[in-house]
Amino acid sequence: MSRDGLRMKRMRYLWRVFHYRLRQVPEEIAFLARCIRAGDAVVDIGCHKGGFLYWLRRYVTASGKVYGFEPQPQLAQYLKEIVAMQRWGNVVVEASGVSSSNGSMELFVPAPDGVASPGATLSPTDTDCPHHRFRVPVVTLDDYFRGQGDPRIACIKCDSEGHEIEVFRGAEGILRRDHPALLFECEQRHLPRAAPAVVFDYLRGLGYRGWFFGPSGLAPIEDFRLEVHQPVRPGRYWDARDYCNNFAFLPEGSHEA
């Protein structure tokens, strides 16, 4: 790629990450800033185009480590190019999904063949929409990090489009041992056979307490109500300002979120 091409690619990437920080998910990124320290090891599950990856790298600094997982091959390759362009020697991007067992699974991508999507999932619900499928490698966080020497994990960000409970089951050893801060998306529309409460209860059982990101900021998870905070309406109801689908969990006894 030419020098001008690299410059434009970098500018587009920086525009995206600052749009995340200033407009799209400012409270969520501020939560990460409060939880992460220089030198930490952190995890980004479902990196997509790296909107969170940049901030995770910034908060751990050059002395920490960021492990990113993105199962869509073209996005994983894009992220590896960004990492090389930014000269981030402490950021690893794995072209893999994360689940409760190792092996491979079918990834459902709600987009035409060859096109990536932020809605790609290992747990599809609406299979009537235009889509394509293919198998991808999957790992558990417990087994993956056992192969990395079991570093202490300080924070996990997870955007897995309905696969959250399987991600956390595959990380139970880390959750019990390291008690990392958790930032994750969870929506009833992605969980037809369960409910967000199943994920919340699982994490409570591991000694966590939670909050959700509402229009007025963080609120205790005990105040979360599906009919109020994730109401089903005509059209793209999930884009409404009062729709709440991001959650923060911290171990009991830690500081407030």
C-alpha angles and dihedrals in degrees: 000000000000122000090253090050092052091048092053092046091052092047092051091049093049091048089055096049094047090047086056092049098044105030117008108043108356096148093048093051090045087055090055091050090055094049103043127075133191109278096026125136112228138177132224112194113191097015094179103177097347102262091145097029093073093054094045089054091047094051097046089045123203090306094062135063135239121200114196127190122196120163097193103092098212091051093046089052091048090052092049088053090050091050091051092045092051091043092232102168092176098055119092121192117197118196090220144102124237124231145138095283138032124250129061136315137185113264115211113210116189094213139077117289112289095017121112122225137195085223095063109134145175088213107053122191110168101049094162094078122091106281149140131219136206138161121263133183116260132194138186115239091229093057095038094054093042084065090050094055096267099277115195107263113216101182140011123198112193131188105165103145099238100337095096099115091053091048092053094044088056089051098045093117091054092044091052095042105037103021093211122194110258130214114178145154118236128174135177090221088065093047109060094160097040140018138239087259089071089061093043093050092049091054092045087055088058092053101268133134124201150210135190128221107243133175089272097043133266118357131180115272089235087070094054114114123180094213091052105033101031103027118171111235137161115285126004094345091165090070093061116117093237094051109110120200106144123089138188123205128185131178116268112268095030125118120283115279 
